[in-house]
Amino acid sequence: MGGPAHDYPATLGVVLAGGRALRMGGGDKGRIDVGGAAILDRTLARLRPQCDRLIISAPDPAHFVDTRLPVVADSVPDYAGPLAGILAGLDWTAAHAAEIAWTITTPSDCPFLPHDLVARLHRARTDADATLACARSADRQHPVVALWPVSLRDDLRRALADGVRKVMEWTARYTVGIAEWPAVPVDPFFNVNTPEQAAEAARLAARYPDA
């Protein structure tokens, strides 16, 4: 399946939508409207031109049937957190898109993802001669907005079996390239975890429609 033309290696996008949205009272944060579109729709629209294929990591495929994308559940039981979703994406890529050696993960609750996200993560990895790459803004690293080699999947599986649950605890084992974005006028990695943040995202989208 051919993807968009770009000057970096073929990359599969994995949208992590398995969070339980406890601070929002449960439900799916990705369906919140921001600037006239659901956050998930904004995320997919921004990633689609950058990625060769897209999938969603989530426990309930029926909830995302409207996206017409593969939905992959965790293979690790008991809600092991985002590392389990990352592993699910790596395993799916190895099984169904073996020609693709890289995946990028993003959460489903970031309505302002950059249009150059994949290119800049690949550049950061190459410039640092690193194993993987991660995004950063406002002096804060965003560990699930990251570029992963599919070849790390067995290492990640072993780490999860050993009880590792924090993304940065696992990535500390590797050289990580960092791609930095400015946080003004809008932080591209602003994420929606509360009703107040949803209202702020809507305000930002109205004020900065090109963000």
LINGI-V727858 format. One record per run of one state. SS is the DSSP state (~ for helix, > for strand, _ for the rest). FROM is the first residue (numbers start at 0). LEN is the number of residues. If there is no record, write none. Layout:
ss->SS from->FROM len->LEN
ss->SS from->FROM len->LEN
//
This chain:
ss->_ from->0 len->10
ss->> from->10 len->6
ss->_ from->16 len->5
ss->~ from->21 len->3
ss->_ from->24 len->4
ss->~ from->28 len->3
ss->_ from->31 len->1
ss->> from->32 len->2
ss->_ from->34 len->2
ss->> from->36 len->2
ss->~ from->38 len->10
ss->_ from->48 len->4
ss->> from->52 len->5
ss->_ from->57 len->3
ss->~ from->60 len->7
ss->_ from->67 len->2
ss->> from->69 len->3
ss->_ from->72 len->9
ss->~ from->81 len->15
ss->_ from->96 len->5
ss->> from->101 len->6
ss->_ from->107 len->9
ss->~ from->116 len->11
ss->_ from->127 len->4
ss->> from->131 len->6
ss->_ from->137 len->2
ss->> from->139 len->10
ss->~ from->149 len->12
ss->_ from->161 len->5
ss->~ from->166 len->5
ss->_ from->171 len->4
ss->> from->175 len->6
ss->_ from->181 len->13
ss->~ from->194 len->13
ss->_ from->207 len->4
//
